Amino acid sequence: MEKKIINTQEAPSPIGPYSQAVQTGNLLFISGQVPINPATNTIEATDITGEAEQVMKNLDAVLKAAGFSFSEVVKATIFLTDMANFPAVNEVYGKYFDGNYPARETVAVKGLPRNVNVEISLIASK
């Protein structure tokens, strides 16, 4: 099956040797997004709510660049450096779905790129 690389300037450029997303057939795999503002390439959020909002905006930009939407997300993975941030991230995350929620796991990790507190990856299907 052919794979199509998805890249958009509306989301942060990859920090390493990976693509923002890869589409194969009807599936879209979005790499973990962190709260980098793509316009400035900086982390501007000052709290976990702001970080989660920027992450979701970045994910939205990649979804749109591939012709997908949050309604087509089937799986999400949330990485948190502190599970105490779960309620705030969960509240922001929930606003992007219409109740037809994807499968999901949330994992506590020791650290994330650029010392951020949250990273989220998605899988979507047409």
C-alpha positions in Angstrom: 0.0 0.0 0.0 1.3 3.5 -0.9 2.0 6.0 1.9 1.5 9.7 1.6 3.5 12.1 3.7 1.5 15.0 5.2 3.2 18.2 6.2 1.7 21.6 6.8 3.2 25.0 7.9 0.1 25.4 10.1 1.6 22.9 12.6 5.2 22.8 14.0 7.9 21.3 11.9 9.1 17.9 13.1 11.9 18.1 15.7 13.6 15.0 14.4 13.5 12.5 11.4 9.8 11.9 11.2 6.7 13.3 9.4 3.9 15.2 10.9 1.6 12.5 9.6 1.5 9.6 7.2 -1.6 8.4 5.3 -1.9 4.9 4.0 -5.2 3.9 2.4 -8.0 5.2 4.6 -5.8 5.6 7.7 -4.0 8.7 8.9 -1.3 8.4 11.6 -0.4 11.7 13.2 2.9 12.0 15.1 2.8 13.3 18.6 2.2 17.0 18.7 3.6 19.3 21.4 2.6 22.8 22.3 4.8 24.7 19.9 3.2 27.6 18.1 4.1 27.0 14.4 4.1 30.7 13.6 6.9 31.5 16.1 8.4 28.0 16.6 8.2 28.7 20.4 6.3 27.4 23.3 4.1 30.3 24.4 1.7 28.6 26.8 2.2 29.4 30.4 0.0 26.6 31.9 -1.2 23.1 31.1 -4.5 24.4 29.7 -2.6 26.6 27.2 -0.3 23.7 26.3 -3.2 21.4 25.7 -5.0 24.0 23.6 -2.0 24.5 21.4 -1.5 20.8 21.0 -5.1 20.3 19.9 -4.8 23.3 17.4 -1.7 21.6 16.0 -3.5 18.3 15.6 -6.4 20.1 14.0 -4.1 21.7 11.4 -2.5 18.3 10.5 -5.9 16.6 10.3 -7.2 19.4 8.0 -4.0 19.3 5.8 -4.8 15.6 5.2 -8.5 16.2 4.5 -9.6 14.7 7.9 -11.4 16.0 11.0 -11.7 15.1 14.6 -14.9 13.2 13.9 -12.7 10.7 12.0 -10.2 10.1 14.8 -10.4 6.5 16.0 -7.4 6.4 18.5 -5.6 8.9 20.6 -2.6 8.6 22.9 -1.9 11.3 25.5 1.5 11.6 27.1 1.7 13.6 30.4 4.7 14.4 32.5 2.4 14.7 35.5 -0.9 12.8 35.9 -2.1 15.7 38.1 -2.5 17.5 34.8 -5.0 14.9 33.5 -8.2 16.8 34.4 -7.1 20.0 32.7 -5.9 18.2 29.5 -9.0 16.0 29.5 -11.3 19.1 29.6 -9.5 20.8 26.6 -9.3 17.5 24.7 -13.0 16.8 25.1 -14.0 20.1 23.5 -12.7 18.9 20.1 -15.0 15.9 19.9 -18.8 15.7 19.5 -19.3 12.9 21.9 -18.4 10.1 19.4 -15.1 9.7 21.2 -12.1 7.7 19.9 -10.4 5.0 21.8 -7.6 6.5 24.0 -4.9 5.9 26.6 -3.1 8.4 28.7 0.4 7.6 29.8 2.7 9.2 32.4 6.2 9.8 31.1 9.4 11.0 32.7 9.9 13.8 30.1 8.9 15.1 26.7 10.7 17.1 24.0 11.4 20.8 24.8 10.4 20.1 28.4 6.7 20.4 27.6 4.0 18.8 29.8 1.8 17.2 27.2 2.0 15.4 23.8 -0.8 13.8 21.9 -0.8 11.5 18.8 -3.8 10.5 16.8 -4.9 7.8 14.3 -7.9 8.7 12.0 -9.8 6.7 9.5 -12.1 7.6 6.5 
